[in-house]
């Protein structure tokens, strides 16, 4: 430990004596470490961190495929049939966006709404913060519902945040609806681009064939896989009845809900991270070349240290400590750049997902940044350190200082230059492929509304 502290103090003195080199190398590392940290924060938030619902891995999205065309919405008889005949799901719920006119106030307003089956929040595992959840009797046959759930934001914004909001009446589309509950403040539904103000229960009309307007969210039964659930729904579809004249029977797709929500961003994020990873490797080769130049210019100092008793392992340690310290300096600068980069990335990601999976500098992202900084320091510092620890001491001691510093060519420097050129070529080709892939992704028509359903009034 004492030797490590000594090497750390020596590295600090060495780097502070050459501020130009330290700042140039630090900024280079800051850019690539910061860029990698930003993309990792996005990947962690969108793809790796579970959705903020109980047992999120069991939540699935279900839609239909007919003649190679997918549509996210289903008709009420299909949902009712799946519920009756399927055994692979603990619950299935329908939902759809809409908008309603609220009157009876000083100024009428257009309210963002969702029509849902009464068990919708039970599927999500969400309980109202005030009042009660919806019940089956809240959606009587004929669709004459008279109750509503309101979001926390709408309660605060439009209803004054009064504590006795449960029991108040809202006039929506000319009908009175009693507020039976207020949703939690931190609840947000990631399928919709905008926060929803009110949630209205809807009756499922078993005679409403051919009217596909509902999206379906389900929760897998314990121990049931996605493939088993899909096969179960296919069997259940056989009991629903025959399709309408002129239509072929459709097949059913079941996808993990988080995979469904990140369909349009998953491949983009991974491809961008691969590209930034190549930039990191190029930066490592560049800084390694600079470190090697410093090592060659200080060969005589290293030879004197060796002559005074510094072992090969100690010299290797000293060089690596300097590299890691330089990389940590770049990592600190990179975190500052990361805060700016997060704001940029937020503009590129779906706002609906950011509400439930916000980008933030949490412990996981910070830990990744530290590990990346240390790993980067070891990566670019290994070659110069091995050269410094393995040099032949006696010839260097016999040479004058000017003779030692005058050597400009070295096989390792040439190798590092070749590595830089090779990585740059790979990055250039890879960038072209990524751009083409992004164009293909944007051009693909998924065949359904990515946000779940079409508005209806």
C-alpha positions as a Python dict, from the first residue, in 0.01 Angstrom:
ca = {
    (1, 'X'): (0, 0, 0),
    (2, 'X'): (289, 237, 81),
    (3, 'X'): (440, 182, -263),
    (4, 'X'): (104, 249, -426),
    (5, 'X'): (67, 579, -239),
    (6, 'X'): (420, 677, -336),
    (7, 'X'): (346, 601, -702),
    (8, 'X'): (23, 800, -677),
    (9, 'X'): (206, 1106, -542),
    (10, 'X'): (473, 1069, -810),
    (11, 'X'): (204, 1043, -1083),
    (12, 'X'): (32, 1358, -954),
    (13, 'X'): (360, 1552, -962),
    (14, 'X'): (442, 1422, -1310),
    (15, 'X'): (102, 1512, -1457),
    (16, 'X'): (91, 1858, -1298),
    (17, 'X'): (434, 1938, -1443),
    (18, 'X'): (300, 1884, -1796),
    (19, 'X'): (-41, 2060, -1793),
    (20, 'X'): (-63, 2076, -2172),
    (21, 'X'): (-33, 1700, -2213),
    (22, 'X'): (-258, 1630, -1913),
    (23, 'X'): (-534, 1861, -2036),
    (24, 'X'): (-519, 1738, -2397),
    (25, 'X'): (-527, 1371, -2298),
    (26, 'X'): (-788, 1439, -2029),
    (27, 'X'): (-1025, 1614, -2269),
    (28, 'X'): (-984, 1336, -2526),
    (29, 'X'): (-1074, 1078, -2264),
    (30, 'X'): (-1355, 1296, -2126),
    (31, 'X'): (-1532, 1304, -2461),
    (32, 'X'): (-1527, 927, -2514),
    (33, 'X'): (-1593, 832, -2151),
    (34, 'X'): (-1877, 1086, -2129),
    (35, 'X'): (-2033, 964, -2454),
    (36, 'X'): (-2017, 601, -2340),
    (37, 'X'): (-2165, 694, -2002),
    (38, 'X'): (-2453, 884, -2166),
    (39, 'X'): (-2544, 591, -2389),
    (40, 'X'): (-2511, 347, -2100),
    (41, 'X'): (-2750, 562, -1895),
    (42, 'X'): (-3003, 548, -2181),
    (43, 'X'): (-2960, 172, -2229),
    (44, 'X'): (-2985, 113, -1854),
    (45, 'X'): (-3300, 324, -1823),
    (46, 'X'): (-3476, 192, -2134),
    (47, 'X'): (-3359, -168, -2170),
    (48, 'X'): (-3195, -298, -1853),
    (49, 'X'): (-3389, -141, -1567),
    (50, 'X'): (-3728, -311, -1511),
    (51, 'X'): (-4045, -108, -1557),
    (52, 'X'): (-4174, 47, -1231),
    (53, 'X'): (-4460, -200, -1187),
    (54, 'X'): (-4490, -513, -972),
    (55, 'X'): (-4344, -822, -1147),
    (56, 'X'): (-4283, -630, -1472),
    (57, 'X'): (-4137, -936, -1644),
    (58, 'X'): (-4484, -1095, -1651),
    (59, 'X'): (-4651, -799, -1827),
    (60, 'X'): (-4710, -859, -2199),
    (61, 'X'): (-4865, -688, -2500),
    (62, 'X'): (-5091, -880, -2733),
    (63, 'X'): (-5191, -801, -3089),
    (64, 'X'): (-5311, -972, -3402),
    (65, 'X'): (-5150, -1052, -3736),
    (66, 'X'): (-5354, -1106, -4048),
    (67, 'X'): (-5198, -1156, -4392),
    (68, 'X'): (-4860, -1021, -4273),
    (69, 'X'): (-5020, -701, -4141),
    (70, 'X'): (-5010, -635, -3766),
    (71, 'X'): (-5262, -421, -3585),
    (72, 'X'): (-5231, -354, -3215),
    (73, 'X'): (-5605, -329, -3157),
    (74, 'X'): (-5861, -603, -3113),
    (75, 'X'): (-6240, -617, -3106),
    (76, 'X'): (-6428, -664, -2775),
    (77, 'X'): (-6548, -1018, -2863),
    (78, 'X'): (-6186, -1124, -2913),
    (79, 'X'): (-6081, -993, -2574),
    (80, 'X'): (-6381, -1157, -2408),
    (81, 'X'): (-6305, -1485, -2585),
    (82, 'X'): (-5941, -1478, -2483),
    (83, 'X'): (-6043, -1418, -2123),
    (84, 'X'): (-6286, -1708, -2128),
    (85, 'X'): (-6077, -1969, -2305),
    (86, 'X'): (-5716, -1878, -2225),
    (87, 'X'): (-5541, -2031, -1925),
    (88, 'X'): (-5195, -1879, -1979),
    (89, 'X'): (-5279, -1539, -1831),
    (90, 'X'): (-5379, -1438, -1484),
    (91, 'X'): (-5553, -1131, -1630),
    (92, 'X'): (-5615, -956, -1961),
    (93, 'X'): (-5717, -590, -1990),
    (94, 'X'): (-5815, -362, -2275),
    (95, 'X'): (-5734, 6, -2314),
    (96, 'X'): (-5755, 283, -2571),
    (97, 'X'): (-5692, 655, -2595),
    (98, 'X'): (-5967, 907, -2646),
    (99, 'X'): (-6058, 1263, -2555),
    (100, 'X'): (-6366, 1395, -2380),
    (101, 'X'): (-6532, 1734, -2342),
    (102, 'X'): (-6570, 1853, -1985),
    (103, 'X'): (-6848, 2103, -1927),
    (104, 'X'): (-7019, 2248, -1622),
    (105, 'X'): (-6720, 2473, -1547),
    (106, 'X'): (-6646, 2835, -1627),
    (107, 'X'): (-6481, 2729, -1951),
    (108, 'X'): (-6530, 2395, -2129),
    (109, 'X'): (-6211, 2197, -2179),
    (110, 'X'): (-6086, 1904, -2381),
    (111, 'X'): (-5970, 1628, -2146),
    (112, 'X'): (-5714, 1361, -2234),
    (113, 'X'): (-5881, 1034, -2148),
    (114, 'X'): (-5848, 657, -2172),
    (115, 'X'): (-6124, 399, -2195),
    (116, 'X'): (-6024, 86, -2007),
    (117, 'X'): (-6163, -241, -1883),
    (118, 'X'): (-6227, -224, -1507),
    (119, 'X'): (-5941, -466, -1431),
    (120, 'X'): (-5681, -250, -1610),
    (121, 'X'): (-5505, -118, -1300),
    (122, 'X'): (-5527, -459, -1138),
    (123, 'X'): (-5322, -597, -1429),
    (124, 'X'): (-5063, -323, -1380),
    (125, 'X'): (-5058, -376, -1005),
    (126, 'X'): (-5140, -10, -937),
    (127, 'X'): (-5369, 101, -655),
    (128, 'X'): (-5526, 449, -634),
    (129, 'X'): (-5364, 683, -383),
    (130, 'X'): (-5712, 799, -282),
    (131, 'X'): (-6048, 631, -314),
    (132, 'X'): (-6090, 293, -479),
    (133, 'X'): (-6011, 107, -798),
    (134, 'X'): (-6265, 39, -1071),
    (135, 'X'): (-6502, -257, -1042),
    (136, 'X'): (-6680, -469, -1298),
    (137, 'X'): (-7013, -312, -1204),
    (138, 'X'): (-6867, 29, -1299),
    (139, 'X'): (-6900, -76, -1666),
    (140, 'X'): (-7263, -193, -1698),
    (141, 'X'): (-7403, -335, -2024),
    (142, 'X'): (-7487, -61, -2267),
    (143, 'X'): (-7187, 150, -2175),
    (144, 'X'): (-7369, 380, -1932),
    (145, 'X'): (-7074, 424, -1700),
    (146, 'X'): (-7097, 694, -1436),
    (147, 'X'): (-6760, 678, -1255),
    (148, 'X'): (-6409, 792, -1337),
    (149, 'X'): (-6053, 780, -1202),
    (150, 'X'): (-5842, 1095, -1228),
    (151, 'X'): (-5465, 1135, -1246),
    (152, 'X'): (-5274, 1310, -969),
    (153, 'X'): (-5175, 1587, -1210),
    (154, 'X'): (-5533, 1653, -1321),
    (155, 'X'): (-5652, 1652, -959),
    (156, 'X'): (-5395, 1919, -874),
    (157, 'X'): (-5431, 2121, -1193),
    (158, 'X'): (-5802, 2117, -1271),
    (159, 'X'): (-5967, 2012, -945),
    (160, 'X'): (-5766, 2233, -711),
    (161, 'X'): (-5601, 1947, -524),
    (162, 'X'): (-5887, 1949, -273),
    (163, 'X'): (-5872, 1660, -22),
    (164, 'X'): (-6240, 1568, -70),
    (165, 'X'): (-6212, 1512, -445),
    (166, 'X'): (-6350, 1157, -417),
    (167, 'X'): (-6723, 1187, -470),
    (168, 'X'): (-6709, 1501, -680),
    (169, 'X'): (-6885, 1503, -1017),
    (170, 'X'): (-6732, 1568, -1358),
    (171, 'X'): (-6953, 1628, -1661),
    (172, 'X'): (-6782, 1449, -1950),
    (173, 'X'): (-6944, 1448, -2295),
    (174, 'X'): (-7265, 1565, -2134),
    (175, 'X'): (-7283, 1283, -1876),
    (176, 'X'): (-7213, 1308, -1504),
    (177, 'X'): (-6925, 1095, -1376),
    (178, 'X'): (-6840, 1052, -1008),
    (179, 'X'): (-6472, 1059, -915),
    (180, 'X'): (-6406, 733, -728),
    (181, 'X'): (-6027, 755, -699),
    (182, 'X'): (-5705, 947, -761),
    (183, 'X'): (-5403, 768, -908),
    (184, 'X'): (-5058, 786, -745),
    (185, 'X'): (-4840, 1087, -820),
    (186, 'X'): (-4562, 874, -969),
    (187, 'X'): (-4791, 675, -1199),
    (188, 'X'): (-4750, 722, -1572),
    (189, 'X'): (-4863, 494, -1853),
    (190, 'X'): (-4581, 457, -2107),
    (191, 'X'): (-4802, 360, -2401),
    (192, 'X'): (-4935, 714, -2438),
    (193, 'X'): (-4726, 1006, -2559),
    (194, 'X'): (-4900, 1243, -2316),
    (195, 'X'): (-5016, 1200, -1959),
    (196, 'X'): (-5379, 1095, -1931),
    (197, 'X'): (-5617, 1308, -1723),
    (198, 'X'): (-5910, 1072, -1665),
    (199, 'X'): (-5963, 696, -1691),
    (200, 'X'): (-6312, 578, -1779),
    (201, 'X'): (-6431, 215, -1749),
    (202, 'X'): (-6582, 69, -2065),
    (203, 'X'): (-6821, -220, -2119),
    (204, 'X'): (-6709, -491, -2361),
    (205, 'X'): (-6988, -541, -2615),
    (206, 'X'): (-6983, -910, -2721),
    (207, 'X'): (-7163, -821, -3046),
    (208, 'X'): (-6913, -560, -3160),
    (209, 'X'): (-6737, -779, -3417),
    (210, 'X'): (-6493, -629, -3664),
    (211, 'X'): (-6447, -307, -3466),
    (212, 'X'): (-6081, -327, -3367),
    (213, 'X'): (-6016, -32, -3140),
    (214, 'X'): (-5876, -178, -2817),
    (215, 'X'): (-5518, -257, -2724),
    (216, 'X'): (-5459, -550, -2493),
    (217, 'X'): (-5226, -572, -2196),
    (218, 'X'): (-5191, -896, -2005),
    (219, 'X'): (-5013, -1056, -1714),
    (220, 'X'): (-4874, -1404, -1759),
    (221, 'X'): (-4985, -1676, -1522),
    (222, 'X'): (-4705, -1801, -1295),
    (223, 'X'): (-4465, -2033, -1477),
    (224, 'X'): (-4603, -1960, -1827),
    (225, 'X'): (-4357, -1855, -2100),
    (226, 'X'): (-4427, -1613, -2384),
    (227, 'X'): (-4437, -1893, -2640),
    (228, 'X'): (-4670, -2102, -2426),
    (229, 'X'): (-4897, -1801, -2376),
    (230, 'X'): (-4907, -1735, -2751),
    (231, 'X'): (-4995, -2099, -2823),
    (232, 'X'): (-5262, -2081, -2554),
    (233, 'X'): (-5416, -1774, -2718),
    (234, 'X'): (-5413, -1946, -3056),
    (235, 'X'): (-5611, -2232, -2905),
    (236, 'X'): (-5843, -1986, -2733),
    (237, 'X'): (-5906, -1811, -3066),
    (238, 'X'): (-6056, -2132, -3200),
    (239, 'X'): (-6338, -2099, -2950),
    (240, 'X'): (-6425, -1741, -3035),
    (241, 'X'): (-6600, -1823, -3359),
    (242, 'X'): (-6538, -1781, -3729),
    (243, 'X'): (-6407, -1460, -3880),
    (244, 'X'): (-6633, -1231, -4077),
    (245, 'X'): (-6701, -1316, -4443),
    (246, 'X'): (-6404, -1229, -4663),
    (247, 'X'): (-6160, -1224, -4374),
    (248, 'X'): (-5903, -1487, -4286),
    (249, 'X'): (-5851, -1600, -3931),
    (250, 'X'): (-5568, -1404, -3777),
    (251, 'X'): (-5281, -1521, -3565),
    (252, 'X'): (-5180, -1377, -3231),
    (253, 'X'): (-4851, -1231, -3114),
    (254, 'X'): (-4741, -1197, -2753),
    (255, 'X'): (-4443, -978, -2662),
    (256, 'X'): (-4291, -871, -2334),
    (257, 'X'): (-4424, -527, -2254),
    (258, 'X'): (-4084, -365, -2208),
    (259, 'X'): (-3964, -513, -2539),
    (260, 'X'): (-4276, -376, -2706),
    (261, 'X'): (-4224, -28, -2561),
    (262, 'X'): (-3859, -13, -2673),
    (263, 'X'): (-3903, -162, -3020),
    (264, 'X'): (-3813, 162, -3200),
    (265, 'X'): (-3520, 255, -2974),
    (266, 'X'): (-3354, -73, -2875),
    (267, 'X'): (-3153, -138, -3192),
    (268, 'X'): (-3065, 230, -3231),
    (269, 'X'): (-2919, 252, -2881),
    (270, 'X'): (-2714, -66, -2916),
    (271, 'X'): (-2576, 39, -3254),
    (272, 'X'): (-2483, 384, -3129),
    (273, 'X'): (-2308, 234, -2827),
    (274, 'X'): (-2104, 4, -3051),
    (275, 'X'): (-1999, 304, -3261),
    (276, 'X'): (-1903, 506, -2954),
    (277, 'X'): (-1714, 202, -2825),
    (278, 'X'): (-1497, 206, -3137),
    (279, 'X'): (-1433, 576, -3083),
    (280, 'X'): (-1320, 488, -2729),
    (281, 'X'): (-1073, 234, -2866),
    (282, 'X'): (-935, 489, -3112),
    (283, 'X'): (-895, 740, -2830),
    (284, 'X'): (-717, 476, -2620),
    (285, 'X'): (-472, 410, -2904),
    (286, 'X'): (-416, 783, -2943),
    (287, 'X'): (-349, 842, -2574),
    (288, 'X'): (-133, 529, -2558),
    (289, 'X'): (79, 675, -2836),
    (290, 'X'): (117, 999, -2639),
    (291, 'X'): (203, 806, -2325),
    (292, 'X'): (462, 604, -2515),
    (293, 'X'): (628, 924, -2637),
    (294, 'X'): (647, 1040, -2275),
    (295, 'X'): (789, 704, -2170),
    (296, 'X'): (1057, 717, -2441),
    (297, 'X'): (1153, 1070, -2339),
    (298, 'X'): (1190, 956, -1976),
    (299, 'X'): (1381, 634, -2038),
    (300, 'X'): (1692, 758, -1857),
    (301, 'X'): (1485, 849, -1548),
    (302, 'X'): (1338, 501, -1553),
    (303, 'X'): (1683, 348, -1590),
    (304, 'X'): (1806, 541, -1286),
    (305, 'X'): (1507, 418, -1083),
    (306, 'X'): (1586, 63, -1189),
    (307, 'X'): (1952, 106, -1098),
    (308, 'X'): (1847, 228, -753),
    (309, 'X'): (1654, -93, -693),
    (310, 'X'): (1307, -45, -845),
    (311, 'X'): (1186, -386, -960),
    (312, 'X'): (1024, -452, -1296),
    (313, 'X'): (686, -495, -1124),
    (314, 'X'): (726, -166, -938),
    (315, 'X'): (806, 20, -1260),
    (316, 'X'): (503, -141, -1426),
    (317, 'X'): (285, -35, -1134),
    (318, 'X'): (413, 322, -1140),
    (319, 'X'): (336, 360, -1510),
    (320, 'X'): (-11, 207, -1476),
    (321, 'X'): (-94, 429, -1177),
    (322, 'X'): (-13, 735, -1387),
    (323, 'X'): (-233, 607, -1672),
    (324, 'X'): (-528, 526, -1445),
    (325, 'X'): (-497, 862, -1269),
    (326, 'X'): (-503, 1038, -1605),
    (327, 'X'): (-807, 835, -1708),
    (328, 'X'): (-990, 915, -1383),
    (329, 'X'): (-923, 1283, -1450),
    (330, 'X'): (-1081, 1235, -1792),
    (331, 'X'): (-1369, 1048, -1628),
    (332, 'X'): (-1444, 1339, -1394),
    (333, 'X'): (-1451, 1577, -1690),
    (334, 'X'): (-1660, 1319, -1876),
    (335, 'X'): (-1925, 1321, -1604),
    (336, 'X'): (-1962, 1696, -1647),
    (337, 'X'): (-2005, 1648, -2022),
    (338, 'X'): (-2245, 1363, -1949),
    (339, 'X'): (-2490, 1596, -1775),
    (340, 'X'): (-2508, 1802, -2095),
    (341, 'X'): (-2522, 1490, -2311),
    (342, 'X'): (-2819, 1355, -2116),
    (343, 'X'): (-3022, 1662, -2207),
    (344, 'X'): (-2943, 1599, -2573),
    (345, 'X'): (-3033, 1230, -2556),
    (346, 'X'): (-3362, 1309, -2381),
    (347, 'X'): (-3474, 1496, -2692),
    (348, 'X'): (-3414, 1182, -2902),
    (349, 'X'): (-3597, 927, -2686),
    (350, 'X'): (-3974, 875, -2655),
    (351, 'X'): (-4122, 1110, -2396),
    (352, 'X'): (-4371, 841, -2293),
    (353, 'X'): (-4088, 607, -2188),
    (354, 'X'): (-3887, 882, -2019),
    (355, 'X'): (-4178, 938, -1781),
    (356, 'X'): (-4141, 586, -1640),
    (357, 'X'): (-3770, 532, -1721),
    (358, 'X'): (-3599, 868, -1665),
    (359, 'X'): (-3235, 924, -1753),
    (360, 'X'): (-3046, 1003, -1436),
    (361, 'X'): (-2700, 995, -1286),
    (362, 'X'): (-2769, 715, -1037),
    (363, 'X'): (-2536, 476, -857),
    (364, 'X'): (-2533, 226, -1143),
    (365, 'X'): (-2435, 485, -1403),
    (366, 'X'): (-2175, 637, -1172),
    (367, 'X'): (-2028, 294, -1097),
    (368, 'X'): (-2013, 216, -1469),
    (369, 'X'): (-1834, 545, -1533),
    (370, 'X'): (-1573, 472, -1266),
    (371, 'X'): (-1513, 119, -1397),
    (372, 'X'): (-1492, 251, -1752),
    (373, 'X'): (-1240, 514, -1648),
    (374, 'X'): (-1020, 260, -1468),
    (375, 'X'): (-1051, 10, -1752),
    (376, 'X'): (-968, 277, -2008),
    (377, 'X'): (-658, 377, -1810),
    (378, 'X'): (-539, 18, -1796),
    (379, 'X'): (-612, -29, -2166),
    (380, 'X'): (-417, 266, -2302),
    (381, 'X'): (-151, 246, -2029),
    (382, 'X'): (-61, -120, -2065),
    (383, 'X'): (164, -93, -2371),
    (384, 'X'): (369, 205, -2242),
    (385, 'X'): (391, 43, -1897),
    (386, 'X'): (519, -286, -2036),
    (387, 'X'): (778, -99, -2240),
    (388, 'X'): (888, 107, -1938),
    (389, 'X'): (922, -199, -1715),
    (390, 'X'): (1099, -415, -1972),
    (391, 'X'): (1363, -177, -2109),
    (392, 'X'): (1733, -266, -2098),
    (393, 'X'): (1882, -44, -1827),
    (394, 'X'): (2261, -56, -1888),
    (395, 'X'): (2272, 87, -2244),
    (396, 'X'): (2045, 373, -2135),
    (397, 'X'): (2271, 463, -1844),
    (398, 'X'): (2572, 483, -2077),
    (399, 'X'): (2395, 721, -2319),
    (400, 'X'): (2370, 1092, -2273),
    (401, 'X'): (2032, 1249, -2201),
    (402, 'X'): (2017, 1404, -2546),
    (403, 'X'): (2089, 1075, -2713),
    (404, 'X'): (1812, 904, -2522),
    (405, 'X'): (1557, 1174, -2602),
    (406, 'X'): (1653, 1191, -2966),
    (407, 'X'): (1517, 853, -3059),
    (408, 'X'): (1206, 916, -3258),
    (409, 'X'): (1119, 579, -3401),
    (410, 'X'): (993, 277, -3210),
    (411, 'X'): (818, -41, -3329),
    (412, 'X'): (546, -7, -3063),
    (413, 'X'): (460, 345, -3180),
    (414, 'X'): (426, 217, -3535),
    (415, 'X'): (203, -63, -3412),
    (416, 'X'): (-20, 182, -3225),
    (417, 'X'): (-52, 398, -3536),
    (418, 'X'): (-157, 91, -3735),
    (419, 'X'): (-413, 6, -3468),
    (420, 'X'): (-555, 358, -3489),
    (421, 'X'): (-582, 337, -3867),
    (422, 'X'): (-747, -5, -3851),
    (423, 'X'): (-1000, 106, -3589),
    (424, 'X'): (-1074, 423, -3784),
    (425, 'X'): (-1142, 214, -4095),
    (426, 'X'): (-1371, -19, -3901),
    (427, 'X'): (-1551, 281, -3749),
    (428, 'X'): (-1597, 443, -4090),
    (429, 'X'): (-1744, 126, -4241),
    (430, 'X'): (-1950, 59, -3929),
    (431, 'X'): (-2088, 412, -3930),
    (432, 'X'): (-2209, 364, -4285),
    (433, 'X'): (-2378, 38, -4188),
    (434, 'X'): (-2535, 200, -3882),
    (435, 'X'): (-2673, 487, -4089),
    (436, 'X'): (-2817, 238, -4338),
    (437, 'X'): (-2967, 32, -4054),
    (438, 'X'): (-3123, 340, -3897),
    (439, 'X'): (-3276, 433, -4232),
    (440, 'X'): (-3417, 83, -4264),
    (441, 'X'): (-3558, 94, -3911),
    (442, 'X'): (-3726, 428, -3976),
    (443, 'X'): (-3865, 302, -4306),
    (444, 'X'): (-4023, -12, -4159),
    (445, 'X'): (-4400, 16, -4118),
    (446, 'X'): (-4490, -186, -3806),
    (447, 'X'): (-4849, -205, -3924),
    (448, 'X'): (-4990, -63, -3604),
    (449, 'X'): (-4997, 253, -3399),
    (450, 'X'): (-4684, 234, -3185),
    (451, 'X'): (-4860, 411, -2900),
    (452, 'X'): (-5126, 150, -2862),
    (453, 'X'): (-5443, 254, -3038),
    (454, 'X'): (-5617, 517, -3236),
    (455, 'X'): (-5813, 791, -3065),
    (456, 'X'): (-6185, 753, -3047),
    (457, 'X'): (-6449, 981, -2907),
}
